[in-house]
Amino acid sequence: MNVSQAQILIFLSCRKQRPKLTLALFVEIFILSLLGVGLTLNMYFVSMSYTSPTFVASMVNTIASLTFVIAVVLRLEVLDLRNPRGIAKVLGTLVSLAGVTTMTLYRGPIMKQLWQPLVHIQGTTGNNQESWLKGSILTVASCITWSIWYIMQAFTLKRYPAPLSLTTWMSFVGAVQSAVFTGIVHHKRAAWTIGFDIDFWSLVYGGIVVSGLIIYVQLWCTEEKGPVFVTMFNPLSTILVAILAYFVLGEKLYLGSILGAVIVIIGLYLLLWGKEEDQQVHSKEEEQSQLACDDQKGT
């Protein structure tokens, strides 16, 4: 992940809000960067070379369910099976995991290609079951580390309450970690050579749009509408990736990937519905508690 110019400006402008960076806090940021950038993104991109962009984009939708499971295990999430909200969250998690299992173990027949792709890129999909299984394992592993990253962020933000600066630190440290990984795995100079081709434009797009613009838009939407509203649009990226990969790049779509993606999205919306209902109930309880406190002060 590249450190965009926007993040650098934010980092400099927010220097008064940042707490002192101690050694313990830096170690925590290092682990965060390893989970959110170094391990996750490297496994993410390698798994894409073994499977397909549509498969990986579909699997990313399971992060919400995996995060929920980890939060329940760590007792960070309250699970009440006596109300529909708790049942919806459990059902959503189980349905999402069923979709993952379907995509991993069942490929099914190849969907018929309607026309010749506009752009043909070699090596975008795995050609055999062994590559597909290997890529599936890497994708699941990246989703797990991504989920742990979300959980760990909640703890780190309590000690470092400057989210934009923390994002910049994670991007920078993660970039260094990825460079070290590349130096260990690839010993040829060609691995570091960037020509004025699709590789160059991919890096520019990743640094400016993904690391800069999209993070800003997501933060703005989260502030205006809340995190649940933002998360509800995640499956839209899966649909757009599938359409572009199929019609533009000529990606081979398998029946198992389509069925599994649909199951995962259904499970995601069940989980999000339960979470949204929980938030509404908690908001009402806080309002009632605040009104009761105001009444006591008035008397």
Secondary structure, DSSP 8 states (H G I E B T S, - for coil): ----HHHHHHHHHTTTTS----HHHHHHHHHHHIIIIIIHHHHHHHHHHHS-HHHHHHHHTTHHHHHHHHHHHTT-S---TTSHHHHHHHHHHHHHHHHHHHHHH---SB----S--SS--TT-S--SHHHHHHHHHHHHHHHHHHHHHHHHHHHHHHHS--HHHHHHHHHHHHHHHHHHHHHHH--SGGGG---TTHHHHHHHHIIIIIIIIIHHHHHHHHHHH-HHHHHTTHHHHHHHHHHHHHHTS----BHHHHHHHHHHHHHHHHHHHHHHHHHHHHHHHHHHHHHHHHHHHH-
